[in-house]
């Protein structure tokens, strides 16, 4: 059993829900996994105290949470020497459109370049529209974004675009990778390096589009 931290940044709560599901899958795989909001993390939290990290963030107005960026910057050395994964939620991953998928991948590329972090696994997932939780101005802005992305502009209800099967596959893949990387399970038991499916990293270093629907 290994200890895996699942820190995340969230806006209206969808990334928190995804982080909790990932932690549940990792726990079901026999590991000690804990999901924690980076904005609420205890002052004594040390990445050095865990074996692996799976960090999550969401895109709001084209940007990730600043607290997530700060978490990576503060823990870059510790992240560099242990198995890591990064997952992102966005409206761009909510539709099966090549331009939107490229946009989602671009957000990741920009984030990793800015933070100089190189996670072993990357997952891109559709997020959610929480019209019920937006203020007036943000509701109008998100409605405009949704009109071009998904067409879901009825502000009297919320919409969820997360593919939970892909989230669970991503988590299981990361668990297998961590086991192999740390020598906990033999390569033939985990399948060695992860396949090119959900949440894996492509041969050219760019993330496969895990979250498009």
C-alpha atoms as one frame of an Amber mdcrd trajectory, in Angstrom:
protein
   0.000   0.000   0.000   1.234   3.464  -0.887   0.080   6.887   0.262  -1.344
   9.085  -2.495  -2.325  12.718  -2.070  -5.084  14.103  -4.324  -4.913  17.897
  -3.911  -7.194  20.025  -6.050  -8.463  23.510  -6.761 -12.168  24.002  -7.392
 -14.653  26.704  -8.264 -18.202  25.474  -7.729 -17.286  21.978  -6.536 -17.069
  19.712  -9.605 -13.306  19.275  -9.353 -13.746  18.376  -5.681 -16.259  15.709
  -6.676 -13.863  14.304  -9.275 -10.975  14.331  -6.784 -13.107  12.413  -4.289
 -13.961   9.812  -6.939 -10.291   9.425  -7.862  -9.378   8.993  -4.193 -12.097
   6.348  -3.855 -10.753   4.382  -6.832  -7.199   4.598  -5.495  -8.426   3.378
  -2.107 -10.291   0.519  -3.767  -6.981  -0.406  -5.411  -5.580  -0.922  -1.927
  -3.849   2.394  -1.343  -4.124   5.168   1.236  -5.538   8.070  -0.774  -6.624
  11.462   0.554  -8.310  14.253  -1.415  -7.765  17.769  -0.108  -8.642  21.266
  -1.303  -5.382  23.201  -1.675  -7.165  26.306  -0.387  -7.961  24.457   2.844
  -4.820  22.369   3.259  -3.266  22.290   6.746  -0.112  24.312   7.275   1.848
  21.178   8.140   0.988  19.382   4.878   4.184  17.982   3.366   4.350  16.373
  -0.069   7.499  14.626   1.154   5.263  12.611   3.512   3.396  10.838   0.662
   4.498   8.434  -2.051   2.595   9.922  -4.999   0.483  12.951  -5.953  -2.494
  13.343  -8.299  -3.246  17.070  -8.637  -6.439  18.502 -10.085  -7.657  21.901
 -11.296 -10.421  23.420 -13.361 -10.497  26.107 -16.007 -12.388  29.319 -15.292
 -12.183  32.128 -17.813  -9.176  30.461 -19.416  -7.153  30.060 -16.210  -6.499
  27.435 -13.543  -6.853  28.282  -9.879  -3.884  30.363  -8.714  -3.692  28.227
  -5.567  -2.951  25.153  -7.695  -0.153  26.958  -9.494   1.231  28.060  -6.132
   1.035  24.473  -4.832   3.161  23.225  -7.723   5.675  26.046  -7.357   6.026
  25.442  -3.618   6.451  21.685  -4.029   8.227  21.384  -7.386  11.252  19.519
  -6.032   9.139  17.021  -4.109   6.870  16.444  -7.119   9.862  15.836  -9.375
  11.032  12.753  -7.471   7.743  10.870  -7.053   4.988   9.563  -9.340   2.570
  12.359 -10.233  -0.540  12.966 -12.300  -2.495  16.050 -13.302  -6.183  16.203
 -14.196  -8.076  19.164 -15.580 -11.785  19.932 -15.890 -12.992  22.331 -18.547
 -15.847  23.153 -20.884 -13.438  22.565 -23.762 -13.317  18.868 -22.839 -17.110
  18.648 -22.709 -17.530  18.317 -26.472 -15.979  16.054 -29.093 -14.695  18.904
 -31.225 -11.063  18.882 -32.354 -10.602  22.608 -31.880 -12.052  22.464 -28.371
  -9.916  19.459 -27.491  -6.837  21.294 -28.715  -7.870  24.250 -26.576  -8.104
  22.005 -23.499  -4.676  20.526 -24.217  -3.329  24.043 -24.674  -4.433  25.009
 -21.170  -2.416  22.079 -19.824   0.635  22.912 -21.936   0.595  26.501 -20.719
   0.210  25.451 -17.084   3.060  22.933 -17.236   5.322  25.390 -19.028   4.622
  28.109 -16.465   5.220  25.795 -13.507   8.048  23.723 -15.052   6.301  20.565
 -13.860   6.271  17.272 -15.757   3.538  14.936 -14.436   3.667  11.286 -15.480
  -0.028  11.051 -16.294  -2.503  13.653 -17.574  -6.295  13.441 -17.744  -8.669
  15.913 -19.380 -12.320  15.750 -18.346 -15.490  17.657 -18.996 -16.567  19.785
 -16.068 -19.955  21.190 -15.179 -22.103  24.291 -15.529 -23.363  25.305 -12.106
 -25.699  28.111 -13.076 -27.392  27.807  -9.682 -24.129  28.776  -7.961 -23.051
  31.637 -10.225 -23.586  35.281  -9.494 -25.434  37.392 -12.032 -22.384  38.516
 -14.015 -20.706  35.111 -14.052 -23.996  33.468 -15.081 -24.140  35.708 -18.144
 -20.496  35.036 -19.002 -20.849  31.279 -18.607 -24.022  31.299 -20.672 -22.116
  33.001 -23.472 -19.310  30.427 -23.235 -21.804  27.554 -23.143 -23.610  28.839
 -26.215 -20.454  28.301 -28.276 -19.348  25.095 -26.527 -22.308  22.890 -25.588
 -25.390  24.960 -26.364 -26.686  24.500 -22.819 -27.945  27.997 -22.047 -30.956
  27.251 -19.834 -29.823  28.969 -16.640 -32.667  27.495 -14.602 -30.759  24.219
 -14.297 -27.214  22.859 -13.923 -25.345  20.623 -16.369 -22.685  17.961 -15.757
 -20.310  16.808 -18.508 -17.895  14.623 -16.556 -17.498  11.091 -17.918 -17.160
   9.079 -14.720 -16.003   5.934 -16.492 -13.051   7.890 -17.872 -12.299   9.382
 -14.460 -12.254   5.929 -12.869 -10.105   4.508 -15.683  -7.653   7.391 -15.255
  -7.410   6.728 -11.509  -6.929   2.983 -11.988  -4.245   3.636 -14.603  -2.393
   5.947 -12.228  -2.616   3.379  -9.421  -1.053   0.755 -11.706   1.654   3.200
 -12.796   2.516   4.077  -9.197   2.728   0.397  -8.252   5.045  -0.303 -11.173
   7.164   2.817 -10.603   7.649   2.041  -6.907   8.188  -1.665  -7.496   5.171
  -2.722  -5.481   3.766  -4.954  -8.204   5.698  -6.688 -10.984   5.325  -5.212
 -14.491   3.367  -8.200 -15.764   0.796  -7.706 -13.005   0.148  -4.057 -13.837
   0.691  -4.300 -17.561   3.916  -2.294 -17.346   3.629   1.202 -18.727   0.089
   2.462 -19.051  -1.668   1.949 -22.345  -2.448   4.827 -24.680  -6.025   4.970
 -23.440  -7.758   7.206 -20.941  -5.559   9.654 -19.114  -2.227   8.397 -20.447
   0.482  10.551 -21.931   1.076  10.332 -25.655   4.420   9.433 -27.207   5.165
  13.044 -28.089   4.597  14.209 -24.535   1.207  15.808 -25.151  -1.771  14.592
 -23.171  -4.371  12.367 -24.801  -7.841  13.941 -24.658  -9.356  11.942 -21.818
 -12.352  14.104 -21.080 -13.999  14.813 -24.421 -17.490  13.448 -24.856
